Amino acid sequence: MPELPEVETTVRGLQDLTGSRIERVAVNDRRLDVPRERLVGRVLSRIERQGKYIVCGLSDGSSLRVHLRMSGRLVRFASPSERKYTRLSLLLDRGRLDFVDPRRLGTVEYSQDGLPVSVGIDPTERAFTRQRLGAIVSGSRAPIKVLLMDQRRIAGIGNIYAAEALFAARIDPRRPGKSLSTKEIAAVHSAVRSVLAEAIRKLGTTLGESVSDYRQSSGESGGFQERLHVYSRNREACHRCGTTIDRIKQGGRSTYFCPGCQR
């Protein structure tokens, strides 16, 4: 599932479409309740990220909110192999925007008055301080990895970056949030910020070559998969201490960690 770095990369790659006028709308999936007649003639006034959501603001104050889910992508022009998975197309006076989603799990919501996004604090913003993270985790018995992935608390962190941040901080993902010391919370905070920043610089993580795998809006792969230390490396040697990477289940999701140096 695209996480904060992938969504941020997508938004940045589409910024030059801001100011484009929508000339035609093609809805190819009846699951998407998008009113064509209200979109035609509107101008894309903004394209921004809110957590894992992409919000496309329109000139009349309405908006489209896109959640990519497992396999969704916003691309400029769907490739021939992607066309049968294109659920929505906006034909613009300066190009086009296609919503490609092979698994059909992504959502596109329209609102005349704008859609409030009820998510937690963005970990890339200044307001996400060590003290704020401490307030989120210190009173909870939930595992620290589960807390980092709770979108109601912190917006945008998913399985990949929670695992990588806890590896960087040397923290066992199974530890209850309340068990972390002030120093350990500071380490997690620093790791979250640095891992997300590096992933954005590397333009996200592409784990495979199928049509369902993440690509940038240009169609190119991300590069952070080359920097993964634990995620999807079950039974491989830890880059730091040589211990075999382990995989466990947390909240129905796979968690990867090094039992040798994450405690």
N, C-alpha and C positions, 0 to 999 in steps of 0.2 A: 504493500500500500504506500503511495506517495506520502512522505512526511514533510515537515516544515521546509527542509532544504530543497526538495523537489518542487514543492508548490511555489516557494520563493523564486527558484530558478525559472519556472514557467512564467510567473508574473513579470519578472524582469525581461524575459524574452519577448513579451507581448506589448511592452510599454509604447512602442512606436505606433501601435494601432490606435492609441488614444487620439480622439479627434476624428476618427473615421465614422462615416454615416452608414447605417444599416440599410441596404437596398432590397435585400430579399432574405427570407428565413425559410429553411427547409428542416422540418421535424420528421425524422425517419423512425421514431420509436414512440408508440402510443403511450408508453409509460411516462413520457415527459410532457407535463401539462404547461406548455409554453405558448402564450397567445401571439401568433405571428403578427396579427394586425396592429398590436400595440408596440411592436418592436420596429417595424419598418418605418424608416424616416428618422429614427432616433440616432443620436450621436453617442459614441462611447466616450463618456466624460472622464472615466477613471477605470483602471484595472488594478486591484490591490489584493493583498493577502490578509485574511483574518484567521489566525490559527492554521488549519488545513483547508480552509475555504478560499476560493477565488471569487471575489465580488467584482462584477462588471457594472459600474454605475452608468446610467443613461441620462441624457440631457433633460428629460422631463422629471427627473427625481426618482424614477423607478430604477429597479436593478435586477440583475440576474446573479444568483449565488450558485456556484458550482462546487460540488464535492466529488473529487476524483475516485474515492474509494479504492478498490483493489487494482483496477486496470484502466481507469479513465485517464485521458490526456487531452489537453487543448493544444492543437497544432495549427499551423498556418494553412497547410494544404495536406489533406490525407493522401498518403501514398496509395498506389494501386492495391497493395495487400491490406490496407486499412479501410478502404472505402466501404466494404460490406459491414464494418463495425462502426461506421459513423452514424451517430444517433441524432446529431444536430449540427446544422451548418448556418453560419451567419455570413452572407455575401455582402462585402463592404465596398465602398467606393475606392478603397485602397487595400484590396486583397480580400482575404476571407479567413474565417476562424471555424475550425471543425472540432467537434467534441467526439473523440474516438473512445469507445469503451466496449471491448470484446465481451466482458462478463456481464455487462448491463447492470452493474451495481451502483454506479455513480448517479448523482442527482443534479438536476438543474431546476432551481426554483425561481419564480418570478414574483416580484412584489411591486405594487404601484407606489408604495410609500417607503420603500427600502426595507431590508430584512435585518433585524437585529441578530447578531451572532452571540449566542450564550456560551462562551468558552472562557477558560481560565486565562491567566496572565501569559503574555507572550515572552518566552525565555530570551529573546534577542533584544528586548526593550530595557531601558535603564531602570524601570520600575522593578524588574526582576533582580532583586538584590539578594545577598546571602541571608539577610534577615527575613526577607519575604519567603525564601525557600525554607528556612528554618521554621517559620510559622506554619507552613504547609505540611511539613513532614514530622515535626517533633512530637506532636501529640497523637500520632497514628500508630496502630499496631500492624497496619498493612505493610507488605514488603516494599522496600524503597523503589524497586523497579516498577511495581504496579502504580505507586504514587506518581512517579515521573511520567507515566503514560496516561494518567487520568486527565482527560481533556477538560473536565470541569475545574481542575486546579491549575494545570499548566497546559497551554495550547500548542500543539504541533509536534510534540515528541512522541514517536512511535517505537516500535520494537527494535529497529536497527540502532537508532541513536541513543536510546536508553541503555542498551547493552554496551555500546562503545563508550559512553560517558562513564558508566560505572567501572568499566575496565580501566579507563584512564585515571579514575579516582581511587582505584584499588579497593573497591567496596563490593562485598558479596551482595548480589541482587536479592537474596532471600532475607536479608536483615530487616527487621521492622524499622520504620522511619524513626520511631521514638528512641531507638537504640543508638542512633548516630550522635557523636559528640559535635560540639561547635566546630572543631577543626575539621572533622569529616564532612560536615555539611558544607563548609567552605570549599573543600576539595571537590565535592560533587557539583557545586555551583560553578566553579571554575571550569570543570571538565565539560559540563553541559554547554557552556558558552563557547569554549574553544572547539569542541567537536562539531557543533552546529555551524560555526563560522567557517571551519575548514571544509565541511561538506558543501556549503554554499559556494565557496571558492572553487571547489572541484565540480560544481554544477550537478550535484546530487549523486545518487547511487543507482546504477543499472546492474541488476543481478543476472539477467539472461538476455537471450536474443529473440524471444518470441514477440508476437504482436501485443501481448499482454504486459510486457515489461516496460518500465519507465523509460521515456525518452524526453529530451528537451522539446520545446515548442518547434524548434528547427528540425527535429527528427534525429538529432545526434544523441549518443549515449552520454551519461554522466561519467565521472571519473573517481568518485570516492570509494568505489568497490575495491580499488587497489590499495586503500588505506585501512581496510577492515582488520581488526585485531582478534575479535572473537565471533562476531555475528556470522552464522552459517559456516563456522570452521570446526564443527564437532569432530572430536578425535584427532585433530591436528595439534601440533606443538605450539605452545604459547610463544609468541615472539619475544616476550620479556624474560620468562623464567624456564621455558622448556616443558612445563607441565602440560599434560593433555587437556585440551579444551573440552568442557563438559556441556551437555544440553539437558535441561530440565523443562518441565511444564509449569507455567504460572498463568493463572487466569485463562487457561485454554490456549496459550501461546507458547512457542518455544523460547526459552531463555538460554543464551550462550554466555559462558563465563569461564574464567580460569580459577580452579580451586586452589592453585598454588599461591597466587599473588592477589586474589580478591578475598578479603576477610572482613 
